[in-house]
Amino acid sequence: MDPMNEQDVRAALSTVQDPELHRDLVAAGMVKEVRLDGADVHVAIELTTPACPLREQIQADVERVLRALPGVGKIDVAWGAKVRRAGAGNQPMQDLVPQVKNLVLVGAGKGGVGKSTVAVNLAAALARTGAAVGLLDADFYGPSIPIMTGLYGARPRSEDGQSLEPLRAFGMEVMSIGFLVDPEQAVIWRGPMLAGAMVQLLRDVRWGELDYLIIDLPPGTGDIPLTLSQQVRAAGVVLVSTPQDVALSDVIKAKTMFDKVSIPVLGLVENMSTFVCPQCAHETPIFDQGGGEKAAGRMGIPFLGKLPIDPAIREGGDKGVPVVVGLPDSTLARAFAETARRVAGQVSARSATTKLPIFRTANG
């Protein structure tokens, strides 16, 4: 029997598929190194995001196929991660923020569904995985990100008098119109002013080399999503809804609008899915149940997860500490973390359709 060689190892790894990309590890360029030391095998594999939702499954499959090689000794697998840019689809290829790999929008068909809460916790959860993350509050009429990140009353600096330095919170870069206007005054702007402000918050902020820029959109189907569709390459939008029919009806309209402006819909998050009694652990579906998952199936988009009602959400928002940071081991924080991993997985799946340049993350 011929001794095992590098081609044997790569052939074995080519039978392992990344379930999100639907491509094998070798074809997807994720096998970065194969080294043999006698019968011992050393391989280096780079996942497409540090928030990979199916890493454990991939790891188990890699170890299984390597152990099946005849005569194999010790197996050492080194894991890394690098985030790739998602494809642009039919969107214009402009680069207001060329240093940002993926713009992920968070939108809703109506207000009051917890969109900003979802946006800030998704961003914080991705940052906790080691990804480079920014958070942009584009809800000009009701900017709540300054309060929810503990930055209320803060003001960004400008080193050159032309661009703004984003603020930082919980490992994220943060910017909001709320940092630039009197927080107690209403923003009374028409569509063109909103569009211009949106472009400035992208182009004139000194965003770093980010893997993900999470953009908290205003509710509904107004000027901001249209401006974004015309000005930037978005990886996609995460839609947020509550389970009742009136909210789901509005989110279906929002999905139709994003389809028309060629922004991919990454999936649907069902917020306020149930209330779990802290005394007896009984679950009460205050806003009905199962509606979000059914709506996602009807629209043909991924269902990204359920998020329960919990007083910790309100407390964390008021204190300026996202629940994924303040209570990282709680059931709610774990639900946000799992949802964030699924969002990252959807972005990675879109990256498999593009040949844009690939960049390494700081820890990849």
C-alpha beads as a LAMMPS data file, in Angstrom:
LAMMPS data file: protein, C-alpha beads

364 atoms
363 bonds

1 atom types
1 bond types

-500.0 500.0 xlo xhi
-500.0 500.0 ylo yhi
-500.0 500.0 zlo zhi

Masses

1 110.0

Atoms # bond

1 1 1 0.000 0.000 0.000
2 1 1 1.368 3.409 -0.964
3 1 1 1.970 5.823 1.910
4 1 1 -0.628 8.521 2.516
5 1 1 0.115 11.811 0.766
6 1 1 -1.265 15.360 0.633
7 1 1 -3.531 14.537 -2.324
8 1 1 -5.182 11.789 -0.268
9 1 1 -5.925 14.271 2.517
10 1 1 -7.326 16.878 0.147
11 1 1 -9.439 14.252 -1.604
12 1 1 -10.912 13.268 1.769
13 1 1 -11.610 16.883 2.693
14 1 1 -13.294 17.445 -0.671
15 1 1 -16.079 15.144 0.535
16 1 1 -16.926 17.539 3.400
17 1 1 -19.447 20.220 2.523
18 1 1 -20.014 23.548 4.199
19 1 1 -23.788 23.276 4.743
20 1 1 -24.274 27.047 4.314
21 1 1 -22.213 27.420 1.143
22 1 1 -23.291 24.077 -0.380
23 1 1 -19.719 23.617 -1.565
24 1 1 -16.982 21.317 -0.375
25 1 1 -14.138 22.725 1.716
26 1 1 -11.510 22.348 -0.998
27 1 1 -13.583 23.915 -3.789
28 1 1 -14.575 26.767 -1.464
29 1 1 -10.893 27.552 -0.790
30 1 1 -11.256 26.880 2.934
31 1 1 -8.394 24.346 3.189
32 1 1 -5.371 26.600 3.636
33 1 1 -2.686 24.073 4.554
34 1 1 -2.107 20.342 4.556
35 1 1 1.044 18.985 6.174
36 1 1 2.100 15.423 6.885
37 1 1 4.510 14.382 9.606
38 1 1 4.888 10.674 9.060
39 1 1 1.425 9.269 9.743
40 1 1 0.281 12.433 11.524
41 1 1 -1.925 14.894 9.632
42 1 1 -2.001 18.662 10.193
43 1 1 -4.568 20.766 8.327
44 1 1 -5.565 24.428 8.558
45 1 1 -9.143 25.348 7.681
46 1 1 -10.538 28.872 7.440
47 1 1 -14.258 29.296 7.940
48 1 1 -16.082 32.091 6.136
49 1 1 -17.050 33.832 9.382
50 1 1 -15.973 33.593 13.024
51 1 1 -19.717 33.309 13.756
52 1 1 -20.052 30.154 11.624
53 1 1 -23.353 28.578 12.724
54 1 1 -22.359 25.030 11.764
55 1 1 -18.733 24.866 12.865
56 1 1 -19.306 21.873 15.132
57 1 1 -20.878 19.898 12.294
58 1 1 -18.037 20.799 9.913
59 1 1 -15.453 19.906 12.544
60 1 1 -17.051 16.517 13.184
61 1 1 -17.179 15.772 9.445
62 1 1 -13.527 16.778 8.958
63 1 1 -12.329 14.560 11.800
64 1 1 -14.479 11.665 10.542
65 1 1 -13.073 11.661 6.987
66 1 1 -9.492 12.121 8.182
67 1 1 -9.744 9.235 10.639
68 1 1 -10.978 7.042 7.793
69 1 1 -7.672 7.445 5.924
70 1 1 -5.637 4.222 6.044
71 1 1 -2.677 4.392 8.407
72 1 1 -3.483 7.834 9.781
73 1 1 -1.920 8.764 13.120
74 1 1 -2.603 11.916 15.087
75 1 1 -4.937 14.498 13.580
76 1 1 -4.457 18.210 14.221
77 1 1 -6.954 20.686 12.781
78 1 1 -6.248 24.408 13.133
79 1 1 -9.314 26.602 12.695
80 1 1 -9.359 30.191 11.519
81 1 1 -11.924 32.541 10.001
82 1 1 -12.088 35.221 7.365
83 1 1 -15.191 37.074 6.257
84 1 1 -15.822 37.382 2.542
85 1 1 -17.791 40.011 0.691
86 1 1 -21.282 38.943 -0.304
87 1 1 -22.293 39.175 -3.951
88 1 1 -24.092 42.254 -5.195
89 1 1 -26.791 40.545 -7.241
90 1 1 -28.387 43.163 -9.504
91 1 1 -27.418 46.067 -7.264
92 1 1 -25.186 48.934 -8.431
93 1 1 -21.507 48.421 -7.638
94 1 1 -20.770 51.704 -5.873
95 1 1 -18.337 51.883 -2.973
96 1 1 -19.260 54.583 -0.491
97 1 1 -17.673 52.331 2.134
98 1 1 -15.149 50.154 0.277
99 1 1 -13.482 49.150 3.541
100 1 1 -16.675 47.469 4.759
101 1 1 -17.120 43.926 3.506
102 1 1 -20.802 43.432 4.225
103 1 1 -23.611 45.917 4.873
104 1 1 -26.408 44.103 6.683
105 1 1 -29.672 46.035 6.941
106 1 1 -32.218 45.430 9.701
107 1 1 -35.716 46.468 8.704
108 1 1 -39.373 46.067 9.605
109 1 1 -42.701 46.698 7.969
110 1 1 -43.963 48.675 10.958
111 1 1 -42.717 50.261 14.149
112 1 1 -42.907 48.728 17.600
113 1 1 -41.610 45.267 16.722
114 1 1 -38.217 45.667 18.408
115 1 1 -36.166 46.265 15.280
116 1 1 -33.528 48.429 16.989
117 1 1 -33.239 45.966 19.870
118 1 1 -32.598 43.198 17.374
119 1 1 -30.080 45.335 15.439
120 1 1 -27.968 46.290 18.454
121 1 1 -27.926 42.762 19.890
122 1 1 -27.114 41.189 16.515
123 1 1 -24.206 43.601 16.121
124 1 1 -22.948 43.002 19.659
125 1 1 -23.294 39.229 19.253
126 1 1 -21.247 39.279 16.031
127 1 1 -18.605 41.449 17.700
128 1 1 -18.348 38.915 20.546
129 1 1 -17.357 36.231 18.013
130 1 1 -14.295 38.278 17.063
131 1 1 -15.682 39.855 13.894
132 1 1 -15.007 43.533 13.161
133 1 1 -18.446 45.147 13.455
134 1 1 -19.997 48.581 13.045
135 1 1 -23.510 49.737 13.933
136 1 1 -25.182 52.590 12.036
137 1 1 -28.452 54.058 13.302
138 1 1 -30.338 55.130 10.174
139 1 1 -33.682 55.557 11.931
140 1 1 -33.571 59.342 11.620
141 1 1 -37.004 60.011 13.083
142 1 1 -36.472 57.856 16.171
143 1 1 -32.757 57.207 16.771
144 1 1 -32.560 54.903 19.780
145 1 1 -29.090 53.405 19.342
146 1 1 -27.368 56.149 21.439
147 1 1 -29.429 55.119 24.489
148 1 1 -29.189 51.380 23.813
149 1 1 -25.388 51.496 23.550
150 1 1 -24.843 53.774 26.561
151 1 1 -23.646 56.629 24.334
152 1 1 -26.532 59.058 24.899
153 1 1 -25.224 62.626 24.847
154 1 1 -21.881 61.657 23.299
155 1 1 -20.522 63.570 20.324
156 1 1 -18.182 62.227 17.617
157 1 1 -14.868 63.977 16.941
158 1 1 -13.506 65.178 13.623
159 1 1 -9.724 65.121 13.249
160 1 1 -9.655 66.775 9.826
161 1 1 -12.821 68.864 9.902
162 1 1 -14.269 66.850 7.024
163 1 1 -14.978 63.382 8.368
164 1 1 -16.274 61.989 11.654
165 1 1 -14.730 59.387 13.917
166 1 1 -17.269 56.743 14.940
167 1 1 -17.801 56.198 18.647
168 1 1 -17.109 52.795 20.209
169 1 1 -19.158 50.573 22.463
170 1 1 -18.859 46.870 23.314
171 1 1 -16.232 46.242 20.647
172 1 1 -18.279 47.967 17.917
173 1 1 -17.948 51.185 15.948
174 1 1 -21.183 53.164 16.383
175 1 1 -22.695 56.144 14.569
176 1 1 -26.153 57.723 14.776
177 1 1 -27.878 60.906 13.696
178 1 1 -28.705 61.119 17.391
179 1 1 -25.074 62.061 18.066
180 1 1 -25.321 65.035 15.709
181 1 1 -28.652 66.696 16.565
182 1 1 -30.251 67.869 19.790
183 1 1 -31.582 64.617 21.300
184 1 1 -34.708 66.370 22.539
185 1 1 -35.608 67.903 19.173
186 1 1 -37.575 66.137 16.460
187 1 1 -35.904 65.612 13.090
188 1 1 -38.283 67.208 10.554
189 1 1 -36.727 66.434 7.189
190 1 1 -38.123 65.645 3.773
191 1 1 -36.956 62.733 1.657
192 1 1 -34.002 64.405 -0.132
193 1 1 -32.542 65.577 3.191
194 1 1 -32.868 62.073 4.606
195 1 1 -31.169 60.612 1.560
196 1 1 -28.311 63.112 1.796
197 1 1 -27.821 62.450 5.496
198 1 1 -27.756 58.697 4.862
199 1 1 -25.029 59.062 2.247
200 1 1 -22.986 61.283 4.563
201 1 1 -23.178 58.837 7.466
202 1 1 -21.735 56.195 5.188
203 1 1 -19.220 58.193 3.156
204 1 1 -18.066 60.807 5.676
205 1 1 -17.606 58.579 8.718
206 1 1 -14.166 57.028 9.114
207 1 1 -15.387 53.469 9.381
208 1 1 -12.629 50.952 9.963
209 1 1 -11.952 47.729 8.075
210 1 1 -15.219 46.065 9.030
211 1 1 -16.539 42.579 8.393
212 1 1 -20.125 43.668 9.032
213 1 1 -21.798 47.071 9.214
214 1 1 -25.262 46.590 10.728
215 1 1 -27.657 49.349 9.622
216 1 1 -30.783 49.933 11.696
217 1 1 -33.342 51.186 9.177
218 1 1 -36.437 53.257 9.927
219 1 1 -39.633 51.174 9.882
220 1 1 -41.700 50.953 6.747
221 1 1 -40.842 51.303 3.080
222 1 1 -39.687 54.901 2.726
223 1 1 -36.744 56.871 1.375
224 1 1 -33.852 55.315 3.288
225 1 1 -34.092 51.772 1.860
226 1 1 -34.480 53.254 -1.615
227 1 1 -31.395 55.450 -1.131
228 1 1 -29.364 52.490 0.080
229 1 1 -30.451 50.369 -2.873
230 1 1 -29.171 53.081 -5.228
231 1 1 -25.958 53.992 -3.414
232 1 1 -24.387 50.890 -1.873
233 1 1 -23.898 47.187 -2.312
234 1 1 -25.852 45.574 0.546
235 1 1 -25.254 41.972 1.548
236 1 1 -28.945 41.805 2.427
237 1 1 -31.659 42.736 4.881
238 1 1 -32.884 41.014 8.027
239 1 1 -36.618 41.539 8.518
240 1 1 -38.057 41.748 12.028
241 1 1 -41.663 41.038 12.947
242 1 1 -43.827 39.946 15.842
243 1 1 -46.074 36.877 15.438
244 1 1 -49.480 38.548 15.031
245 1 1 -51.139 38.886 11.640
246 1 1 -51.050 42.698 11.431
247 1 1 -47.254 42.784 11.877
248 1 1 -46.711 39.889 9.482
249 1 1 -48.845 41.589 6.846
250 1 1 -46.596 44.643 7.017
251 1 1 -43.371 42.633 6.894
252 1 1 -44.596 40.872 3.744
253 1 1 -45.021 44.311 2.159
254 1 1 -41.493 45.221 3.252
255 1 1 -40.153 42.053 1.664
256 1 1 -41.872 42.981 -1.597
257 1 1 -40.274 46.432 -1.496
258 1 1 -36.761 45.036 -0.949
259 1 1 -37.303 42.602 -3.814
260 1 1 -38.206 45.512 -6.103
261 1 1 -35.026 47.424 -5.237
262 1 1 -32.864 44.264 -5.589
263 1 1 -31.736 44.013 -1.964
264 1 1 -31.594 40.333 -0.981
265 1 1 -33.665 39.310 2.046
266 1 1 -31.471 37.247 4.349
267 1 1 -34.399 36.041 6.435
268 1 1 -37.005 36.809 9.069
269 1 1 -36.613 37.143 12.840
270 1 1 -39.694 36.659 15.016
271 1 1 -39.390 38.976 18.013
272 1 1 -41.592 38.831 21.135
273 1 1 -42.408 35.210 20.294
274 1 1 -43.460 34.131 23.794
275 1 1 -43.315 35.329 27.387
276 1 1 -41.674 32.890 29.784
277 1 1 -42.871 33.304 33.377
278 1 1 -39.798 33.784 35.612
279 1 1 -41.551 31.985 38.494
280 1 1 -43.026 28.875 36.857
281 1 1 -41.310 28.891 33.409
282 1 1 -44.702 28.640 31.685
283 1 1 -44.637 30.042 28.132
284 1 1 -47.422 32.402 27.047
285 1 1 -47.716 33.356 23.346
286 1 1 -48.918 36.917 23.950
287 1 1 -48.811 37.853 20.257
288 1 1 -49.914 34.472 18.866
289 1 1 -47.372 31.822 17.948
290 1 1 -45.718 30.322 14.912
291 1 1 -46.694 33.193 12.637
292 1 1 -43.160 34.270 11.816
293 1 1 -41.995 30.844 10.738
294 1 1 -45.120 30.338 8.614
295 1 1 -44.686 33.762 6.994
296 1 1 -41.033 33.051 6.208
297 1 1 -42.044 29.800 4.554
298 1 1 -44.761 31.562 2.568
299 1 1 -42.273 34.202 1.366
300 1 1 -39.611 31.604 0.586
301 1 1 -36.984 33.129 2.899
302 1 1 -35.008 31.623 5.799
303 1 1 -36.477 31.756 9.285
304 1 1 -33.639 33.105 11.436
305 1 1 -35.034 32.503 14.902
306 1 1 -37.459 33.311 17.701
307 1 1 -36.696 35.876 20.394
308 1 1 -38.821 35.768 23.567
309 1 1 -40.181 38.708 25.537
310 1 1 -38.025 39.306 28.587
311 1 1 -37.814 42.251 31.013
312 1 1 -34.028 42.025 30.622
313 1 1 -34.410 43.488 27.128
314 1 1 -36.041 46.629 28.470
315 1 1 -33.606 46.880 31.363
316 1 1 -30.584 46.436 29.117
317 1 1 -31.877 48.962 26.599
318 1 1 -32.507 51.581 29.279
319 1 1 -29.111 50.987 30.891
320 1 1 -27.296 51.037 27.560
321 1 1 -26.000 47.470 27.844
322 1 1 -27.214 44.959 25.210
323 1 1 -28.449 41.749 26.790
324 1 1 -25.849 39.684 24.893
325 1 1 -23.203 41.672 26.776
326 1 1 -24.889 42.184 30.146
327 1 1 -26.351 38.665 30.487
328 1 1 -24.329 36.572 28.025
329 1 1 -25.312 33.220 29.568
330 1 1 -29.055 33.905 29.632
331 1 1 -31.551 32.077 27.417
332 1 1 -32.342 35.339 25.648
333 1 1 -28.677 36.118 24.938
334 1 1 -28.172 32.628 23.563
335 1 1 -31.190 33.129 21.278
336 1 1 -29.673 36.372 19.957
337 1 1 -26.288 34.692 19.495
338 1 1 -27.829 31.834 17.519
339 1 1 -29.763 34.290 15.365
340 1 1 -26.563 36.252 14.713
341 1 1 -24.792 33.060 13.650
342 1 1 -27.590 32.307 11.206
343 1 1 -27.396 35.820 9.767
344 1 1 -23.634 35.416 9.325
345 1 1 -24.268 32.067 7.668
346 1 1 -26.651 33.641 5.174
347 1 1 -24.076 36.338 4.338
348 1 1 -21.430 33.645 3.872
349 1 1 -23.741 31.731 1.559
350 1 1 -24.087 34.833 -0.609
351 1 1 -20.313 35.264 -0.630
352 1 1 -20.016 31.905 -2.363
353 1 1 -21.655 33.425 -5.467
354 1 1 -19.127 36.243 -5.939
355 1 1 -15.561 36.544 -7.138
356 1 1 -14.908 39.815 -5.340
357 1 1 -11.605 40.091 -3.441
358 1 1 -11.374 38.261 -0.134
359 1 1 -9.842 39.918 2.904
360 1 1 -8.604 38.448 6.164
361 1 1 -10.156 39.473 9.472
362 1 1 -7.953 40.639 12.310
363 1 1 -8.119 37.221 13.968
364 1 1 -8.517 35.129 10.812

Bonds

1 1 1 2
2 1 2 3
3 1 3 4
4 1 4 5
5 1 5 6
6 1 6 7
7 1 7 8
8 1 8 9
9 1 9 10
10 1 10 11
11 1 11 12
12 1 12 13
13 1 13 14
14 1 14 15
15 1 15 16
16 1 16 17
17 1 17 18
18 1 18 19
19 1 19 20
20 1 20 21
21 1 21 22
22 1 22 23
23 1 23 24
24 1 24 25
25 1 25 26
26 1 26 27
27 1 27 28
28 1 28 29
29 1 29 30
30 1 30 31
31 1 31 32
32 1 32 33
33 1 33 34
34 1 34 35
35 1 35 36
36 1 36 37
37 1 37 38
38 1 38 39
39 1 39 40
40 1 40 41
41 1 41 42
42 1 42 43
43 1 43 44
44 1 44 45
45 1 45 46
46 1 46 47
47 1 47 48
48 1 48 49
49 1 49 50
50 1 50 51
51 1 51 52
52 1 52 53
53 1 53 54
54 1 54 55
55 1 55 56
56 1 56 57
57 1 57 58
58 1 58 59
59 1 59 60
60 1 60 61
61 1 61 62
62 1 62 63
63 1 63 64
64 1 64 65
65 1 65 66
66 1 66 67
67 1 67 68
68 1 68 69
69 1 69 70
70 1 70 71
71 1 71 72
72 1 72 73
73 1 73 74
74 1 74 75
75 1 75 76
76 1 76 77
77 1 77 78
78 1 78 79
79 1 79 80
80 1 80 81
81 1 81 82
82 1 82 83
83 1 83 84
84 1 84 85
85 1 85 86
86 1 86 87
87 1 87 88
88 1 88 89
89 1 89 90
90 1 90 91
91 1 91 92
92 1 92 93
93 1 93 94
94 1 94 95
95 1 95 96
96 1 96 97
97 1 97 98
98 1 98 99
99 1 99 100
100 1 100 101
101 1 101 102
102 1 102 103
103 1 103 104
104 1 104 105
105 1 105 106
106 1 106 107
107 1 107 108
108 1 108 109
109 1 109 110
110 1 110 111
111 1 111 112
112 1 112 113
113 1 113 114
114 1 114 115
115 1 115 116
116 1 116 117
117 1 117 118
118 1 118 119
119 1 119 120
120 1 120 121
121 1 121 122
122 1 122 123
123 1 123 124
124 1 124 125
125 1 125 126
126 1 126 127
127 1 127 128
128 1 128 129
129 1 129 130
130 1 130 131
131 1 131 132
132 1 132 133
133 1 133 134
134 1 134 135
135 1 135 136
136 1 136 137
137 1 137 138
138 1 138 139
139 1 139 140
140 1 140 141
141 1 141 142
142 1 142 143
143 1 143 144
144 1 144 145
145 1 145 146
146 1 146 147
147 1 147 148
148 1 148 149
149 1 149 150
150 1 150 151
151 1 151 152
152 1 152 153
153 1 153 154
154 1 154 155
155 1 155 156
156 1 156 157
157 1 157 158
158 1 158 159
159 1 159 160
160 1 160 161
161 1 161 162
162 1 162 163
163 1 163 164
164 1 164 165
165 1 165 166
166 1 166 167
167 1 167 168
168 1 168 169
169 1 169 170
170 1 170 171
171 1 171 172
172 1 172 173
173 1 173 174
174 1 174 175
175 1 175 176
176 1 176 177
177 1 177 178
178 1 178 179
179 1 179 180
180 1 180 181
181 1 181 182
182 1 182 183
183 1 183 184
184 1 184 185
185 1 185 186
186 1 186 187
187 1 187 188
188 1 188 189
189 1 189 190
190 1 190 191
191 1 191 192
192 1 192 193
193 1 193 194
194 1 194 195
195 1 195 196
196 1 196 197
197 1 197 198
198 1 198 199
199 1 199 200
200 1 200 201
201 1 201 202
202 1 202 203
203 1 203 204
204 1 204 205
205 1 205 206
206 1 206 207
207 1 207 208
208 1 208 209
209 1 209 210
210 1 210 211
211 1 211 212
212 1 212 213
213 1 213 214
214 1 214 215
215 1 215 216
216 1 216 217
217 1 217 218
218 1 218 219
219 1 219 220
220 1 220 221
221 1 221 222
222 1 222 223
223 1 223 224
224 1 224 225
225 1 225 226
226 1 226 227
227 1 227 228
228 1 228 229
229 1 229 230
230 1 230 231
231 1 231 232
232 1 232 233
233 1 233 234
234 1 234 235
235 1 235 236
236 1 236 237
237 1 237 238
238 1 238 239
239 1 239 240
240 1 240 241
241 1 241 242
242 1 242 243
243 1 243 244
244 1 244 245
245 1 245 246
246 1 246 247
247 1 247 248
248 1 248 249
249 1 249 250
250 1 250 251
251 1 251 252
252 1 252 253
253 1 253 254
254 1 254 255
255 1 255 256
256 1 256 257
257 1 257 258
258 1 258 259
259 1 259 260
260 1 260 261
261 1 261 262
262 1 262 263
263 1 263 264
264 1 264 265
265 1 265 266
266 1 266 267
267 1 267 268
268 1 268 269
269 1 269 270
270 1 270 271
271 1 271 272
272 1 272 273
273 1 273 274
274 1 274 275
275 1 275 276
276 1 276 277
277 1 277 278
278 1 278 279
279 1 279 280
280 1 280 281
281 1 281 282
282 1 282 283
283 1 283 284
284 1 284 285
285 1 285 286
286 1 286 287
287 1 287 288
288 1 288 289
289 1 289 290
290 1 290 291
291 1 291 292
292 1 292 293
293 1 293 294
294 1 294 295
295 1 295 296
296 1 296 297
297 1 297 298
298 1 298 299
299 1 299 300
300 1 300 301
301 1 301 302
302 1 302 303
303 1 303 304
304 1 304 305
305 1 305 306
306 1 306 307
307 1 307 308
308 1 308 309
309 1 309 310
310 1 310 311
311 1 311 312
312 1 312 313
313 1 313 314
314 1 314 315
315 1 315 316
316 1 316 317
317 1 317 318
318 1 318 319
319 1 319 320
320 1 320 321
321 1 321 322
322 1 322 323
323 1 323 324
324 1 324 325
325 1 325 326
326 1 326 327
327 1 327 328
328 1 328 329
329 1 329 330
330 1 330 331
331 1 331 332
332 1 332 333
333 1 333 334
334 1 334 335
335 1 335 336
336 1 336 337
337 1 337 338
338 1 338 339
339 1 339 340
340 1 340 341
341 1 341 342
342 1 342 343
343 1 343 344
344 1 344 345
345 1 345 346
346 1 346 347
347 1 347 348
348 1 348 349
349 1 349 350
350 1 350 351
351 1 351 352
352 1 352 353
353 1 353 354
354 1 354 355
355 1 355 356
356 1 356 357
357 1 357 358
358 1 358 359
359 1 359 360
360 1 360 361
361 1 361 362
362 1 362 363
363 1 363 364
